[in-house]
Every structure is written in structure tokens, then in C-alpha cells.
Amino acid sequence: MAKRIRLEHIADHVGEEVEVRGWVYLHTDKGRLQFIRLRDGSGFTQVVVFKKNVSPEAFQAARRVTQESSVIVVGTVRREPRAPGIPKGYEIDARDFQIVQLAEEYPIQPKEHGVDFLLDHRHLWLRTPRQWAIMRVRAEIIRAISDWLDEHGFLRVDTPILTPSAAEGTTTLFETDYHGRPAYLAQTGQLYNEANIFAFERVYCFGPTFRAEKSKTRRHLQEFWMVEPEIAWCTLEDLLEIEEQFVSYIVQRVLERRALELEVLERDTSLLEKVEPPFPRLHYDEAVKMINEAAKRGERVPPNNEVVPPIEWGDDFGAPHETYIAAQFEKPVFVHHFPTQVKAFYMEPEPDRPEVCRSADLLAPEGYGEIIGGSERISDPDKLIEALKRHNLPLEPYKWYIDLRRYGSVPHSGFGLGIERTVAWICGLHHVRETIPFPRVLGRLYP
């Protein structure tokens, strides 16, 4: 009796008779020979159905099979260096071929399609080798994140999706009705995690976050996933060391375990291989100087080859600024001590220079921009109340948050890493819409 296998393990079964259950990705009719590209969720392989090796019924099934039909194949695995597949170089010499369901004419053909068409058919687009590879890299990144944090003393504590107040700015809230009261989809779990550190010291939450940003850039989604560690007894300097160890582990883990998927994506991994501590550190003041000097020289940045625009001290970076800064380094780079006025209310001002705060963004190279935003948090209740007032935020919804500074407050810090931007960087993708199974971009809620 043939042994049922998954295609990711096909190399371990050369010379054996196996059974594979999957879906037809491509079909080429060569008369007495039928070449079928088969996928099973774990990999892709070539199936060869030779008329003389199978029953007439099995051969007819192979001849009439359509793209994305579900099938069961029994045959012998053999090494064939020319055979396409993931992994390459193996094929199945069929002894039996059964159709489980004959698919209707499939909308997505092996040719170029427009972005809107593919997004309308996202439920089917996921079946292609490129999307298959991206989702497997995404899953590896998520596993690596949890493994590193769990092994370094962090406790996962889930935080609410429905919240009574803003954390990152009142203009990007999705409002909903909570039994007659306004509530909002969470922009971050950070504020709740700051409560959790006083019980557990090191915690993280991991889940979807929502930002109603009127932005159509290649880096923005309305719904995205973030991992957010928070740490008691942690200064900004401590935080940056944690972040660079964390990101380096994630990258090296993907290089080790998902090399095949990166090959499918044709990802040049030479810069990824250099991602290890320490990362460069650049003060905001220095970054502004670099940007303005580049603007005077008329330097250009991808993807649109636009001239680097000048920047006023006190402004936040735009995508061209981030791209230019990151391009000056082979590793991710920290830009730290941003102006207090452009950052969230909870960030600790620098004691001897309150116009800047103890914050840092981590910019990925190759034009992928910010993948982490983090800071030391305000730990003094009076200072926090002043910050809330300065940002025109009502005190009542934040009473519990201010309380945290009244009962055993300590220096503490945290950061948020965006999963989709990290996936885009590691996979070398142009747009974050490919980094999540069903993207929610501005104006799109289907499928």
C-alpha cells in the first residue's frame, strides 16, 4: 500500500511508491504523456502520467483534468534534475490518477493580471507559488517572534481589541458602538501592557491593530498585526539592545528555515545575512542634517526616483527621508531622540532637553522604512498629566493609566514591531498588500 506523504518531504522518498493528495496548478498535454504540476499546501512537484503505466480510466482523468481540480495521485518518486517544483528536482511517475472534484474554468491563469483583479480574487490568488512562499515566511517570522520572547522571560498577555480612548492619535480611530457608548478598535495594546508589567515585569501582546489612516502608500494597511513587548526596569538604551537582538534572531531564523521560500521569491539575501548586533544609531539631529545635505545635492531615492525633499527640524520623516537614511547603512539603523511634538503623548522627554523624547524608530534597509517604533515611557504621574493636556486629550479615560505611575512606578520601555512591514522587508516585496492573507487597504473590504 502506498504511503501518503506531503510534498515538502518528497526528497526522503525517492524510489518509494507514495500517495499525494492535492490540486493541479498546471497541466500540459503531450499526447501519451501528461505533465501535471501538483501542489498540496506544503510544496509543488511534477507528476508524469504515461499512458502505458496507468489504467485507461486514470489516463483519461489525467487528460481532462483542469487547473485547480483536486486529485489523488499514486506513483513512484524519482530524482529528475530538470523537474520543476518546490523543492526542485523530483517528480512522481504515476501509477494511478483520480479526480476528486473537476474544477470549473479557473479565473487566475499563469499570466500577468492587474492588481485590482488579483485583490478581487485574493481568496484564489493565495494558491500561487509566490503567495504560498510569502505566507510561509510570515508564519516563520511569527513563530520566531514568539520563541525569542518566550525564551527571554516575556509572558504573553492578551490585550483588548475594543478600547474607550486613543493611544496613537484621535484622527486614526475606527469608532464603533458599545451598547450606546462610543468605543474604538485598538490602535495598540501598549497602554494595557504597561499595566501588565507591574504584575509580570516582561510581557508582550500579539494581535491585530487598526489605524484609520487616509493613506494609499505601499507601506500602509488599515488592519495590521503587531507584536508589542513592554519591559519594567528598562531604559531607552536597554531597549535598543533588546530590539537589535530580537530582529537579528528573526532574520537569521528565516534564512535558516525558509531558504526555499526566499528562493521562490528570488530574494537576494546578501544584506539579510549581515543583520546581527550591533545596529547603527543615529540621533534625529544628525539625520536631519544628512537629509538636508542630500536634498541640496539633489540625491534621489527609489521606488519613484524622487529627489530627497528637505526637512525642517521638528518635522517627522516621510517615506523618502526614511529610505535615504536607511540606504546609508547595510544593517537596520536606529534613529533616536525624535522631537517630542511629533511623537505620542506617553514618551519620556529627555530631562535636559525636553523638546526631544527618549524614542527610537528602527529603519530597515532597501527602502522598507520603519519596522519598529519604541520609546522609554513617562514614569512620573504629573509629567504624564501634563503630556495628556498638551495633546488635548481628556483625563477621565486615562485615569487608570495615570494610576500606574502612582503605585510603584519604575523606568520602563517598550516597542511595537509591525509584522507586515517586516515580512515585506525580509521577502523583498514592493507592497504590504501581499504580506497578509486578506489585506485591508484604503477603500477595500472585499473579500
Order of alpha helices (4+ residues) and beta strands (2+ residues): beta-beta-beta-beta-alpha-beta-beta-alpha-alpha-alpha-beta-beta-beta-beta-alpha-beta-beta-alpha-alpha-beta-alpha-beta-beta-alpha-beta-beta-beta-beta-beta-alpha-alpha-beta-alpha
